[in-house]
Amino acid sequence: MRARGNVWAEPVRGFSLLEMLVALVILSLSLGALYQGATRAIQNTSVADQYTRAVMLAESMIATSNYVTVERASISGEFEIYTWEAKSWPADISDNNEADAPVNGQPLQYLSITVTWPGSKSDRQLELLTVVPLQEAVE
């Protein structure tokens, strides 16, 4: 023990090199985990944005296609990174269920909109399905 003025105290001791290295390893592991978490959050946000855009594209196509003019129609196209395809086929009508009855005597068609876009490992895909009436083309 050393004397400081009139007060006796324990000797002042700092951190050893080993303690500093252990603290730096713990800090680096913690920062690595935080970095990975932030990176995953950004990737998830990007994927969610792509799904939202795909749903908006499919919903807008359904909204503009309130009827089809050809039975078993099929069209496709591209928009930005998205490839879309619209297909229709006859809807099965059940005699027991009036909800499935034709609209004003018009036969019904299933309308499927499929949107595909590139993902990190494989293509991502979204499909929306609705029922629309079959009408003759107005010329």
C-alpha positions in Angstrom: 0.0 0.0 0.0 1.1 3.5 -0.7 0.4 6.6 1.2 -1.4 9.5 -0.5 -1.0 12.4 1.7 -2.3 11.2 5.0 -4.7 8.6 3.5 -3.7 5.0 3.0 -5.2 3.5 -0.2 -5.0 0.4 -2.4 -2.7 0.7 -5.4 -4.5 1.9 -8.6 -4.7 -0.8 -11.1 -5.8 -0.6 -14.8 -7.3 -3.1 -17.1 -5.0 -5.9 -18.3 -4.3 -6.5 -22.0 -6.3 -9.8 -21.8 -9.4 -8.0 -20.4 -9.2 -5.4 -23.2 -9.0 -8.1 -25.8 -12.0 -10.0 -24.4 -14.0 -6.8 -24.3 -13.1 -6.0 -28.0 -14.1 -9.6 -29.0 -17.5 -9.2 -27.3 -18.0 -5.8 -28.8 -17.1 -7.0 -32.3 -19.5 -10.0 -32.1 -22.3 -7.8 -30.9 -21.7 -5.3 -33.7 -21.6 -8.2 -36.2 -25.0 -9.5 -35.0 -26.5 -6.0 -35.1 -25.2 -5.5 -38.7 -26.7 -8.8 -39.8 -30.0 -7.9 -38.2 -30.1 -4.5 -39.9 -29.2 -6.1 -43.3 -32.0 -8.6 -43.0 -34.4 -5.9 -42.1 -33.5 -3.9 -45.2 -33.9 -7.1 -47.4 -37.3 -7.9 -45.8 -38.4 -4.3 -46.5 -37.3 -4.6 -50.1 -39.2 -7.9 -50.6 -42.3 -6.5 -48.9 -42.2 -3.5 -51.3 -41.9 -5.8 -54.3 -44.9 -7.8 -53.1 -46.9 -4.7 -52.6 -46.1 -3.5 -56.1 -47.0 -6.9 -57.5 -50.4 -6.9 -55.7 -51.1 -3.3 -56.9 -50.3 -4.3 -60.5 -52.6 -7.4 -60.3 -55.4 -5.5 -58.6 -55.3 -2.7 -61.2 -55.4 -5.3 -64.0 -58.5 -6.9 -62.3 -60.1 -3.5 -61.8 -59.7 -2.6 -65.5 -61.0 -6.1 -66.6 -64.5 -6.1 -65.3 -65.5 -8.5 -68.2 -63.8 -10.7 -70.8 -64.7 -10.8 -74.5 -63.2 -14.2 -75.4 -63.6 -17.5 -73.7 -60.2 -18.9 -72.6 -58.4 -15.7 -73.3 -54.7 -15.3 -72.5 -52.6 -12.2 -72.6 -49.2 -11.3 -71.1 -46.9 -8.3 -70.8 -44.2 -6.7 -68.7 -44.1 -3.7 -66.4 -40.8 -2.6 -64.8 -39.3 -5.8 -63.3 -42.6 -7.6 -63.3 -44.0 -10.0 -65.9 -47.7 -10.5 -65.9 -50.1 -13.0 -67.5 -53.9 -12.9 -67.5 -55.9 -16.0 -68.3 -59.6 -16.7 -68.4 -61.6 -20.0 -68.5 -65.3 -20.9 -68.0 -66.5 -20.9 -64.5 -68.4 -24.0 -63.3 -72.0 -23.0 -62.6 -73.8 -25.0 -59.9 -77.6 -25.1 -60.1 -77.9 -25.3 -56.3 -76.2 -22.0 -55.6 -77.8 -18.8 -56.9 -74.6 -16.8 -56.1 -72.9 -18.6 -58.9 -75.6 -17.9 -61.4 -74.7 -15.9 -64.6 -74.9 -12.2 -64.4 -78.0 -11.0 -66.4 -77.8 -14.3 -68.4 -74.2 -13.9 -69.3 -71.8 -16.8 -68.7 -69.1 -16.3 -66.2 -65.4 -16.7 -66.6 -62.6 -17.2 -64.1 -59.9 -14.5 -64.5 -56.5 -15.2 -63.2 -53.8 -12.6 -63.0 -50.3 -14.0 -62.4 -47.4 -11.6 -61.6 -43.8 -12.9 -61.6 -40.6 -11.0 -60.7 -37.0 -12.0 -60.0 -36.1 -12.9 -56.4 -32.7 -13.5 -54.8 -32.7 -17.3 -55.3 -35.6 -17.9 -57.6 -38.5 -16.0 -59.2 -41.3 -14.8 -57.0 -44.9 -15.2 -58.0 -48.3 -13.9 -57.0 -51.7 -14.9 -58.4 -55.1 -13.3 -58.0 -58.3 -14.9 -59.1 -61.7 -13.4 -59.7 -64.9 -14.2 -61.6 -66.1 -11.9 -64.4 -68.9 -12.1 -67.0 -68.2 -13.1 -70.7 -69.5 -10.3 -73.0 -69.4 -9.9 -76.7 -66.9 -7.4 -78.0 -68.5 -4.0 -78.7 -67.3 -2.5 -82.0 
